[in-house]
Amino acid sequence: GRAAVRPPCPRRALYYLNVRRGDATTTFLIDTRAEYPQPTRRWSECILPVGQSGLLRRIPFTNMYFSSRTFHAFTTSPNQLHVHPSLFTLDPGAEQPITLTFTCLDSAGCHEFYIFINTYEDDQTEECLLCTLNVLETIT
């Protein structure tokens, strides 16, 4: 079979599967590994802590197919990053700006955010964006 998983972060896990047939039990060890794809675009910037007020960024996305497609945009950090629109349809060659709203960035340090734009029909990753925000420490 085939399994699709959207992990909140890359990880490795081991599972034991016991299969019972009559009086016999067979144990299988299943080793799973989840890794993000290589980013197709990446950017980084330094910002001041934004708290609940949020930080907005807009990025363009173009349908490179020769037919209309529906796309789904999502992130691995939904508590700190909101993607809008999350579902949109584009004609061939049409462009859609995607709005990224970052919130709750109060702690100083480096924060990485992955944004995926997949085709809705077959869940194939079209874009894997990596945004690195360096939140500066404020001196009071």
Residue pairs with C-beta under 8 A, 6 or more apart in sequence:
4 123
5 32
5 34
6 74
6 76
7 34
7 76
8 76
8 77
9 76
10 34
10 35
10 36
11 33
11 34
12 31
12 32
12 33
12 34
13 31
13 32
14 29
14 30
14 31
14 32
15 29
15 30
15 32
16 27
16 28
16 29
16 30
17 27
17 28
17 29
17 30
18 25
18 26
18 27
18 28
19 25
19 26
19 27
19 28
20 26
36 76
36 114
36 128
37 125
37 128
38 128
39 114
39 128
39 129
39 130
40 127
40 128
40 129
41 59
41 127
41 129
41 130
42 129
42 130
42 131
42 132
43 130
43 131
43 132
44 131
44 132
44 133
44 134
45 132
45 133
45 134
46 133
46 134
46 136
47 55
47 105
47 133
47 134
47 135
47 136
48 135
48 136
48 138
49 105
49 106
49 107
49 108
49 135
49 136
49 138
50 102
50 103
50 105
50 106
50 135
51 103
51 104
51 105
51 106
52 103
52 104
53 103
54 101
54 102
54 103
55 101
55 102
55 103
55 105
55 133
56 99
56 100
56 101
56 102
57 99
57 100
57 102
57 131
58 97
58 98
58 99
58 100
59 97
59 98
59 100
59 129
60 95
60 96
60 97
60 98
61 71
61 73
61 90
61 95
61 96
61 97
61 98
61 117
61 127
62 90
62 93
62 94
62 95
62 96
63 69
63 71
63 90
63 91
63 92
63 93
63 94
63 95
63 96
64 93
64 126
65 92
66 92
67 92
68 89
68 90
68 91
68 92
69 89
69 90
69 119
69 120
69 121
70 87
70 88
70 89
70 119
70 120
70 121
71 87
71 88
71 89
71 90
71 96
71 117
71 118
71 119
71 120
71 126
72 86
72 87
72 117
72 118
72 119
72 120
72 123
73 83
73 85
73 86
73 87
73 88
73 98
73 115
73 116
73 117
73 118
74 83
74 86
74 115
74 116
74 118
75 81
75 82
75 83
75 113
75 114
75 115
75 116
76 113
76 114
76 116
77 113
77 114
79 104
80 102
80 103
80 104
80 105
80 111
80 113
81 100
81 101
81 102
81 103
81 113
81 115
82 100
82 101
82 103
83 98
83 99
83 100
83 115
84 98
84 99
84 101
85 96
85 98
85 99
87 120
88 96
90 96
98 115
98 117
100 115
100 131
102 113
102 133
105 111
105 133
105 135
106 135
107 135
108 135
108 136
108 137
108 138
109 134
109 135
110 132
110 133
110 134
110 135
111 132
111 133
111 134
111 135
112 130
112 131
112 132
113 130
113 131
113 132
113 133
114 128
114 129
114 130
115 127
115 128
115 129
115 130
115 131
116 125
116 127
116 128
116 129
117 125
117 126
117 127
117 129
118 124
118 125
118 126
119 126
